[in-house]
Amino acid sequence: MYILDTAVAFFASMLASMGVGGGGLLVIYLTLVKGTEQLGAQGINLFFFLFGAFPAMCVHLFKRKINAGILIPLCFFGVAGTLFGYFVMTLLPRALLGKAFGALLLVSGVIALFKK
């Protein structure tokens, strides 16, 4: 089973690097195939994202493609949004969170399918 998990992680990483949304596919795999709880799968996905985001950030810093003037406000609002989202998550039932996440994946997939 480790071979399948490694292959799925590799292909999800490859798709994520191309902007396809491999992280969402990883969550679907973890919940439907592996039986991982929804919030656990999302946590694994966030951890998984770090291993792709850090090298990408290093490349963009090296190529000077990051605007430092906007980086600090983006980080501030990103952390604030994360804390707000976590607070809201603690108030909502887990079943509703799972359905909302599924709806988000469905809507974003349909938009990506029809967007030029």
N, C-alpha and C positions, 0 to 999 in steps of 0.2 A: 504493500500500500504506500510505502514511502516513495517508491518510484513514481506512482501516479500523482502523489502530492507535489513532488518536486517538478514534474512535468507541468502540472497545472500552474504552479507558482511561476515557473519560467515563462509560460505563454501569457499568463496574466501580466507579468512584468513587461514582456515584449509589447503587448497591446497597450498597456498604460503608457509606455514610452512613446508610442505613436499617437497618443491622445484619444484612443478608442474607449477607454473606460475599463481597463483591466481590473481595477480595484473593485468595481461593482460586480464584475464577473467572478472575482475571487470570493466575494461575500455570498453570491448565489451558490457557488460550489461548496463553500463551507457549511452553509445552512441546509442545502438539499441533499448533498452527497455524504458529507461527513457528520451531519446531525448536530452541528455546533449551534448553540443558542445565538439568537440574532445579535444581541449586544456584544457577546464574545466575538462573533465573526467580524463585527464592525471594529472592535478593538484590535483584532489581529490585522485587519485591513489597514488601520491607521499606522500600526507598527511596520507593516509591509511597505507602506508608502514612504517611510523615512529612508529606506534603503535605495529608493529610486530618486527621491527628492534631493538628498544630500549630494550625490555625484552631479546631478543636473545643476544644482546651485553652484557648485565649484566650477563647472564648465562655463556657466553664464558669468560668474565673477571674473574668470580668466579672460573671457572675450569682451568684458566690459559692457555687457548687455543689461545690467541691473542699474536702474535709476535710484541712487542712494537717497535722494530727496523724498521719494515716495515710499521707500522701503519701511521706514520707521512708522508712519501712520498706518500702513497696511498691517504691520506686525501688531500694533496696538489694537486695531479694530478686529484683527483675527483672534487675538487672545480674548478680547472682550466678548466676541461672538461665540467663542468656544465655551466660555464660562456661562454665558446666558443660555446656550443650547443645553449644556449639562444640567443647569438648574431646571429648565423646562422638562428635560428628559426624566428627572426624578419625580415630577408631578404627574406624568402620564403613565397609563398602564402599558406593560410591555407588548401586549397584543396590538394595541393601537400603533405603537412605534414600528412594529414589524410591518403592518399594513401600510403605514405612511411611507416607509422606506421602499417597499415594493412598488407603490404608486409612483414615487419619485424616479425609480429606475425605469419604470414603464414609460412615463412621460418624457424623460430625457432620451430614452431610446427612440421613441417616435419622433421627437424633434430632430434628433441627429439623423434619422433615416430620411426625413423630408427636407432638411436644410441643405442649401446648395453650398 
